[in-house]
């Protein structure tokens, strides 16, 4: 009886080991490749339990998720023979696990290959651009189109390895230390030229505005003076007409002349001087002397 129990235990253990060797699980976020004698015989992305031949088959797992690879900074040469350091990263994923396993096999080798593909594409594209085309104040969307083209080209090359390149992002362009001062001085000179141009244009526009305002002021002043002169002449004319109407007889005329003579006399008696010398034949002198 005891031997029988031991035999049953051994059978159960062997069955469990055999079941463990026959079954494997696949998660939602991964591919599973069944390998027999170093050759993939099956690939699945369906989550759950799957079967394989015990002791003959092994399983290689590859992630479905998008992966980020930060490429080490590298130098490229622009079309005007200027060195620049490019720092970028790649977003990639496995699109064909079987092809990926056959051509690369591991993530580390895949990243090495992506590094080489991206650097070669960057070197080719940057070689067609001048440094001023990369470092400027223009619309960034133009440069984004260039970077998008790089991602498309790298993706096309990576397809042969079962990889899909989703994006290539340029984090920054750096200049070698020897070029920094020259580029900064060039940028400062360009900004100074732009500032001088804006200042000259502003002064020119200001002079036009000032000249126009001065012209308008002169016209307004001239019109105002002409209008004032006309009003003054009309007032003098009206005044003379009123005088003529007020002194239209000989007696009124003589009275007017007398009052004007008195006003003139009063005006001459200013200060401490109270002596007046009149012609004896003048009517005023005769009136004052009581001759009239």
C-alpha positions in Angstrom: 0.0 0.0 0.0 2.8 2.3 0.8 4.6 1.6 -2.4 1.4 2.4 -4.3 1.0 5.8 -2.6 4.6 6.6 -3.5 4.0 5.6 -7.1 0.9 7.8 -7.2 2.8 10.8 -5.9 5.5 10.3 -8.5 2.9 10.1 -11.2 1.2 13.3 -10.0 4.6 15.1 -9.8 5.5 14.0 -13.3 2.1 15.0 -14.6 2.5 18.5 -13.0 6.0 18.9 -14.5 4.7 17.7 -17.9 1.8 20.1 -17.7 4.1 22.9 -16.8 6.3 22.1 -19.8 3.3 21.9 -22.1 1.6 25.1 -21.1 2.7 28.8 -21.2 0.8 32.1 -20.7 0.8 35.2 -22.8 -0.1 38.7 -21.4 -2.1 41.4 -23.1 1.0 43.5 -23.7 3.3 41.0 -25.2 4.0 38.7 -28.2 5.0 35.1 -27.6 7.2 33.2 -30.1 7.4 29.4 -29.8 11.0 28.3 -30.7 12.0 24.8 -31.6 15.6 24.0 -32.3 16.4 27.8 -32.7 13.6 28.2 -35.2 10.3 30.0 -34.6 7.4 27.7 -35.4 4.6 29.8 -34.1 3.9 33.4 -33.0 0.9 34.6 -31.0 -0.3 37.9 -29.5 -3.5 36.4 -28.0 -3.5 36.6 -24.3 -4.2 33.4 -22.3 -2.9 29.8 -22.0 -1.1 28.2 -24.9 0.4 24.7 -25.6 3.9 23.7 -26.7 5.9 20.5 -26.9 7.6 19.7 -23.6 11.4 19.8 -23.4 11.6 20.6 -27.2 9.9 24.0 -27.4 10.9 27.2 -25.7 9.1 30.6 -25.6 10.5 34.0 -26.4 8.5 37.0 -25.2 8.6 40.5 -26.8 6.8 43.6 -25.6 4.0 45.2 -27.7 4.4 48.5 -25.9 5.9 51.6 -27.4 9.5 51.9 -26.1 11.7 55.0 -25.8 15.4 54.9 -26.7 17.4 57.9 -25.8 20.2 58.1 -28.4 23.6 59.4 -27.1 24.4 62.8 -28.6 26.4 62.7 -31.8 28.0 65.2 -34.1 26.8 65.9 -37.7 28.2 68.2 -40.4 25.9 70.9 -42.0 26.1 71.8 -45.7 28.3 74.9 -44.8 30.8 72.6 -43.1 29.8 73.4 -39.5 29.8 70.8 -36.8 26.7 70.4 -34.7 25.8 68.1 -31.9 22.4 66.4 -32.1 20.6 65.0 -29.1 17.4 63.0 -29.9 15.3 60.1 -28.9 13.2 57.4 -30.7 9.8 56.0 -30.0 9.6 52.5 -31.4 7.8 49.2 -31.1 7.9 45.7 -32.4 5.6 45.2 -35.4 6.7 41.7 -36.5 8.0 39.6 -33.6 9.1 36.7 -35.8 11.2 39.0 -38.1 12.5 40.9 -35.1 13.7 37.6 -33.5 15.2 36.4 -36.8 17.1 39.6 -37.6 17.9 41.1 -34.2 16.8 38.9 -31.4 17.2 41.2 -28.4 16.3 44.7 -27.4 19.9 45.7 -26.9 20.8 44.8 -30.5 17.7 46.5 -31.7 18.7 49.8 -30.0 22.2 49.6 -31.5 20.7 49.2 -35.0 18.2 52.0 -34.4 21.1 54.2 -33.2 23.0 53.6 -36.5 20.0 54.1 -38.7 19.0 57.3 -37.0 22.5 58.8 -37.0 23.0 58.0 -40.7 19.6 59.6 -41.6 20.4 62.7 -39.4 23.8 63.0 -41.0 22.3 62.8 -44.5 19.5 65.3 -43.8 21.6 67.8 -41.8 24.2 67.7 -44.6 21.6 69.3 -46.9 20.9 72.2 -44.5 23.1 75.2 -43.6 23.6 76.0 -40.0 21.5 79.2 -40.4 18.6 77.0 -41.6 18.7 75.1 -38.2 19.5 78.0 -35.8 17.1 80.8 -36.5 14.0 82.6 -35.3 11.8 81.3 -38.2 8.6 79.4 -37.8 9.4 76.1 -36.0 6.8 74.2 -38.1 9.3 74.2 -41.0 11.9 72.4 -38.9 9.2 70.0 -37.6 8.5 69.0 -41.2 12.2 68.1 -41.6 12.2 66.1 -38.4 9.0 64.3 -39.5 10.7 63.3 -42.7 13.6 61.8 -40.7 11.1 59.7 -38.7 9.5 58.5 -41.9 12.8 57.5 -43.5 14.1 55.7 -40.3 10.8 53.8 -40.0 11.0 52.6 -43.6 14.5 51.2 -42.9 13.6 49.7 -39.6 10.6 47.7 -41.1 13.2 45.2 -42.4 13.9 44.3 -38.8 10.2 44.0 -37.7 10.4 47.4 -36.0 7.9 50.3 -36.3 9.5 53.7 -35.6 6.7 55.9 -34.4 8.6 59.1 -34.0 12.1 60.7 -33.9 12.3 63.7 -31.6 15.1 66.2 -31.6 15.6 67.4 -28.1 18.2 70.0 -28.9 21.0 71.1 -31.3 24.2 72.1 -29.6 27.2 73.8 -31.0 30.8 72.8 -30.3 32.4 75.2 -27.9 34.6 76.6 -30.6 31.6 77.6 -32.7 29.4 79.1 -29.9 31.0 82.6 -29.8 30.9 82.9 -33.6 27.3 81.9 -33.8 26.3 84.2 -30.9 28.1 87.1 -32.5 26.4 86.5 -35.8 23.0 86.3 -34.2 23.7 89.5 -32.2 24.8 91.3 -35.4 21.7 90.1 -37.2 19.4 91.4 -34.4 21.3 94.7 -34.3 20.7 95.1 -38.1 17.1 94.3 -37.6 16.8 96.8 -34.8 18.5 99.5 -36.9 16.2 98.9 -39.8 13.1 99.0 -37.5 14.4 102.3 -36.0 15.1 103.8 -39.4 11.7 102.8 -40.6 10.1 104.2 -37.5 11.9 107.5 -37.8 10.9 107.8 -41.5 7.3 107.1 -40.6 7.5 109.6 -37.8 8.9 112.3 -40.1 6.1 111.8 -42.5 3.5 112.1 -39.7 5.2 115.2 -38.3 5.4 116.9 -41.7 1.7 116.1 -42.3 0.8 117.5 -38.9 2.8 120.6 -39.4 1.2 121.1 -42.8 -2.3 120.7 -41.3 -1.4 123.1 -38.5 -0.1 125.8 -40.9 -3.2 125.4 -43.0 -5.5 125.8 -39.9 -3.5 128.8 -38.6 -3.5 130.5 -42.0 -7.3 129.9 -42.4 -7.9 131.2 -38.9 -5.8 134.4 -39.5 -7.6 135.0 -42.8 -11.0 134.5 -41.1 -10.0 136.8 -38.3 -8.8 139.5 -40.7 -12.1 139.1 -42.6 -14.1 139.4 -39.4 -12.0 142.4 -38.3 -12.6 144.2 -41.6 -16.3 143.4 -41.4 -16.3 144.8 -37.9 -14.5 148.0 -38.9 -16.9 148.4 -41.8 -19.9 147.9 -39.5 -18.4 150.3 -37.0 -17.9 153.0 -39.6 -21.4 152.5 -40.8 -22.8 152.8 -37.3 -20.7 156.0 -36.8 -22.0 157.4 -40.1 -25.5 156.7 -39.0 -25.0 158.2 -35.5 -23.4 161.4 -36.7 -25.3 162.1 -39.9 -25.9 165.8 -39.1 -23.5 168.7 -38.8 -24.2 169.2 -35.1 -23.6 165.5 -34.4 -20.5 165.6 -36.4 -19.1 168.6 -34.5 -20.0 166.9 -31.2 -18.2 163.7 -32.3 -15.1 165.7 -33.3 -15.3 167.5 -29.9 -15.5 164.3 -27.9 -12.6 162.8 -29.9 -10.5 166.0 -29.2 -11.3 165.7 -25.4 -10.3 162.0 -25.5 -7.0 163.0 -27.1 -6.5 165.8 -24.5 -7.2 163.3 -21.7 -4.8 160.8 -23.1 -2.0 163.5 -23.2 -2.5 164.4 -19.6 -0.6 161.5 -18.0 1.9 161.4 -15.2 2.7 164.5 -13.3 2.6 166.7 -16.4 -0.6 168.8 -16.4 0.3 171.5 -18.9 -1.3 171.5 -22.4 -0.2 173.7 -25.2 -3.0 174.2 -27.8 -3.1 176.3 -31.0 -5.1 179.4 -30.4 -7.0 178.8 -33.6 -8.2 175.3 -32.6 -11.8 175.0 -31.7 -10.9 173.1 -28.5 -8.7 175.9 -27.3 -11.4 178.4 -28.0 -14.0 176.4 -26.2 -11.8 175.9 -23.2 -11.0 179.6 -23.3 -14.7 180.4 -23.4 -14.5 182.0 -26.8 -17.3 179.8 -28.1 
